[in-house]
């Protein structure tokens, strides 16, 4: 018996009774990964915990300039929702400042970039759908400096991150230069 409207996904749970399977993470849970002071990654829901449906991460960026170069993903969409502060984002056509409550969705193949040039901390959610092992990517970024160009490019391909300069990856663009340019204009 089919009871769902045709615009719903396929049934993933076919039991007649619900089950106890929810997970809770308190707001004060420590970061799962903190590569440097002021920068934190909170793995709210991973590919493993959602059975591949999505990955949800809370990111805290410190006040120093930093971010990723323009890139795209072939297997997943990426979304940003700003909780506090301001992040500088690229939607494939233009750069703009995203502040609390702003949301950006990038479908698979969509060129995008983001970073912090505000001089203040920023906090935002990143949603990847379907879920991917992004925690391996986030934590692996600390090791790319010691890789050969070929190893670095393979790391990015393995983690579905395609940059115009695969040897440099997320470090191909200078966020210090973007922050300096910011002094002459601001989009909001």
C-alpha positions as CSV (number, residue, x, y, z in Angstrom):
1,X,0.0,0.0,0.0
2,X,1.4,3.3,-1.0
3,X,0.4,6.3,1.1
4,X,3.0,8.9,0.3
5,X,2.5,11.8,-2.0
6,X,4.6,11.3,-5.2
7,X,6.9,14.2,-4.3
8,X,8.3,12.4,-1.2
9,X,11.4,10.3,-1.2
10,X,11.2,6.5,-1.0
11,X,10.4,5.0,2.4
12,X,13.5,4.3,4.4
13,X,11.9,2.9,7.5
14,X,9.1,0.4,7.0
15,X,8.3,-0.6,10.5
16,X,4.7,-0.2,11.9
17,X,6.0,1.2,15.2
18,X,8.5,3.9,15.7
19,X,11.8,3.3,17.4
20,X,14.1,5.1,19.8
21,X,17.0,6.3,17.6
22,X,17.4,10.1,18.0
23,X,20.7,11.6,19.0
24,X,21.2,14.8,21.0
25,X,24.3,17.1,21.1
26,X,24.2,19.9,23.7
27,X,25.3,23.4,22.6
28,X,28.2,23.3,25.0
29,X,29.7,20.1,23.6
30,X,33.4,20.6,22.8
31,X,34.6,21.0,19.2
32,X,35.4,17.7,17.4
33,X,38.3,19.4,15.7
34,X,40.1,22.6,16.5
35,X,43.1,23.1,14.1
36,X,44.2,26.4,15.7
37,X,43.0,28.8,18.4
38,X,39.7,30.4,17.4
39,X,38.8,27.8,14.7
40,X,36.5,25.0,15.5
41,X,34.6,22.2,13.6
42,X,31.6,20.6,15.3
43,X,30.5,17.4,13.6
44,X,26.8,17.7,14.3
45,X,25.6,14.9,11.9
46,X,28.0,13.0,9.8
47,X,27.6,10.7,6.8
48,X,27.9,7.8,9.3
49,X,25.3,9.1,11.8
50,X,22.7,9.9,9.0
51,X,23.4,6.8,6.9
52,X,24.6,9.0,4.1
53,X,21.6,11.3,3.9
54,X,23.5,14.5,4.8
55,X,26.3,15.9,6.9
56,X,25.8,19.0,9.1
57,X,28.8,20.9,10.6
58,X,29.0,24.0,12.8
59,X,32.1,26.0,12.0
60,X,33.7,28.8,14.0
61,X,36.2,30.9,12.2
62,X,38.5,33.2,14.2
63,X,38.9,36.9,13.4
64,X,42.0,36.5,11.2
65,X,41.5,36.4,7.4
66,X,41.0,32.9,6.1
67,X,38.9,30.7,3.8
68,X,38.9,28.5,0.8
69,X,39.6,29.1,-2.9
70,X,36.9,28.9,-5.5
71,X,35.9,25.3,-6.0
72,X,33.0,22.9,-6.7
73,X,31.8,19.4,-5.8
74,X,30.6,16.7,-8.1
75,X,28.7,14.5,-5.7
76,X,27.0,16.8,-3.2
77,X,25.4,20.1,-2.6
78,X,26.7,22.5,0.0
79,X,24.7,25.0,2.0
80,X,25.7,27.8,4.4
81,X,23.6,29.3,7.2
82,X,25.3,32.1,9.1
83,X,24.6,32.0,12.9
84,X,26.7,35.0,13.9
85,X,29.3,37.3,12.5
86,X,29.9,37.7,8.8
87,X,31.4,35.5,6.1
88,X,32.5,36.6,2.7
89,X,30.9,34.2,0.1
90,X,31.0,33.7,-3.6
91,X,28.0,32.3,-5.4
92,X,29.6,31.6,-8.7
93,X,28.9,35.1,-10.0
94,X,29.5,37.6,-7.3
95,X,31.2,38.1,-3.9
96,X,29.1,39.4,-1.0
97,X,29.0,39.5,2.8
98,X,26.6,37.0,4.5
99,X,25.5,37.9,8.0
100,X,23.3,36.3,10.7
101,X,20.3,34.5,9.2
102,X,21.7,34.6,5.6
103,X,21.6,31.3,3.7
104,X,23.4,30.2,0.5
105,X,22.7,26.9,-1.3
106,X,25.1,25.5,-3.9
107,X,24.0,22.5,-6.0
108,X,26.5,19.9,-7.2
109,X,28.8,21.5,-9.7
110,X,28.1,25.0,-8.4
111,X,31.2,27.2,-8.2
112,X,31.6,28.8,-4.7
113,X,33.9,30.0,-2.1
114,X,33.8,31.4,1.5
115,X,36.0,32.9,4.1
116,X,36.2,35.5,6.9
117,X,37.6,38.9,6.2
118,X,35.6,40.8,8.8
119,X,38.2,41.0,11.5
120,X,35.6,39.4,13.9
121,X,34.8,35.8,14.7
122,X,32.1,34.1,12.6
123,X,30.0,31.0,13.2
124,X,27.9,29.2,10.5
125,X,26.4,25.8,9.6
126,X,27.5,23.8,6.6
127,X,25.1,21.2,5.2
128,X,26.3,18.6,2.6
129,X,23.7,16.5,0.9
130,X,24.0,13.6,0.4
131,X,26.4,13.1,3.3
132,X,30.1,12.7,2.6
133,X,33.1,12.1,4.9
134,X,33.9,15.8,5.3
135,X,35.5,15.4,8.6
136,X,38.3,13.5,6.9
137,X,38.7,16.5,4.5
138,X,38.7,19.1,7.3
139,X,41.3,17.2,9.4
140,X,43.4,16.3,6.3
141,X,43.8,20.0,5.4
142,X,46.4,20.3,8.1
143,X,48.7,17.8,6.2
144,X,48.4,19.1,2.6
145,X,51.4,21.4,3.1
146,X,53.7,18.4,3.4
147,X,52.3,16.7,0.3
148,X,53.7,16.7,-3.2
149,X,51.6,18.6,-5.8
150,X,50.3,15.2,-7.1
151,X,49.4,13.9,-3.6
152,X,47.6,17.2,-2.8
153,X,45.6,17.0,-6.0
154,X,44.7,13.4,-5.3
155,X,43.6,14.3,-1.8
156,X,41.3,17.0,-3.1
157,X,39.8,14.7,-5.8
158,X,39.3,11.9,-3.2
159,X,37.3,14.4,-1.1
160,X,35.3,15.8,-4.0
161,X,36.8,19.3,-4.0
162,X,37.8,20.6,-7.4
163,X,39.9,23.8,-7.6
164,X,41.1,25.6,-10.6
165,X,44.6,25.0,-9.3
166,X,44.5,21.5,-7.8
167,X,48.1,21.6,-6.6
168,X,47.3,24.6,-4.4
169,X,43.7,23.8,-3.6
170,X,42.1,26.0,-1.0
171,X,45.2,28.1,-0.6
172,X,45.3,29.4,-4.2
173,X,43.6,32.7,-3.2
174,X,45.0,35.1,-0.6
175,X,42.4,36.0,2.1
176,X,44.9,38.6,3.5
177,X,44.6,40.4,0.1
178,X,40.8,40.1,0.2
179,X,40.8,41.6,3.8
180,X,43.0,44.5,2.7
181,X,40.7,45.2,-0.3
182,X,37.8,45.2,2.1
183,X,38.9,48.5,3.6
184,X,38.0,50.1,0.3
185,X,34.5,48.6,-0.1
186,X,31.9,46.7,1.8
187,X,28.8,45.0,0.3
188,X,26.6,45.5,3.3
